Amino acid sequence: MSNVLYITKAEGVAGKETPPVVIEIDGLFPDFTSTSHWQAFEDQQAMSLHDALRRSLPGGVYDRLFIIMAEHKASDLIVSLDKCGGSK
């Protein structure tokens, strides 16, 4: 099943229109034999996605996306004190 999202693009600056961006997320993760190749691939994928979003999203949407992603990741990083040997 395919999901298609339609997101508003940023307004152009200095008379230059922001070109539309199509992001297709498909395919399987390559089978790497080393951790360094795996990490380099993830870095490249993340930077490509970031660059496309940064160039095309309105500033407010980009900022809110960052906040939403940080909030979701922060909840993964919360460790209860009793797991660290402390008290509640």
N, C-alpha and C positions, 0 to 999 in steps of 0.2 A: 504494500500500500504506500502510496506517495503522498507526502505532505507538501503543499505549496503555500508559502507565506508571501503576502504582498505587504511590503514595508515602504513607507514614504522616504524618498531620497532627500538629501540636503539641497538647499537652494544653491545655485551657482554663485561664484564670487568673481567680481570684476568682469561681468558679462560672459563668463565661461559657465556653460551648463554642466552640472554633475552628471556624468554618464551613468546609465543604469548598470547594476551589478547582478549577475546571476551566480549563486553559490549552489553547487550540486554536491551533496554529501552522499556518497555511494562507494561501493567497493569495500574490500577487506583490507585490514592492516597488513602490510607486507611481513613476511617471515624473515626477521633479521637474525643473524648469527651472533651479533655482539650488541651489548648494551649501548655502546657509543653510537652505533648506526641507528638504533631505535630512538635514542634521545635526539639525535640530529634530525631525524625524520619528524618527530613530534615538534621540535623547535621550528622547523620550516613550515609545517602545516599551521601551527599557531600564529606565526608571523604573517603568513599569507592571509589567513582569515582576519586577523587584526587589521592589517593594512587595507583590505577591501572594505571592512566596516568603518574604519576611521575616515577613509576618503569619501564614503558615500552616505553615511547616516547624518541626519541633523545633529548638531552638537548636543542638544538636550537629550535626545534619544541615546546617543553614544554614552553620555555621562550616566544616565539612568541604568543602562545595560551594565556598565561597570559596577555600579552600586549593587544591583541585583545579583550579579555574579559573585561579588565579594561577600555579600550576605550569605549566599548559599554555601560558599567555600568555608566561611568562618564557622558555620555550624558543624562542619566536618572536623574542625580543629579544636572544638571545645572538649576538654577532658575533665571529667568530674574529679573533685578533690579526693574522694575515697579511692579512686583508681591510682592516684599519685601518692597514697599513703597519708593524706590529710583528712580533715573532718569536713562534714557538710556545712 
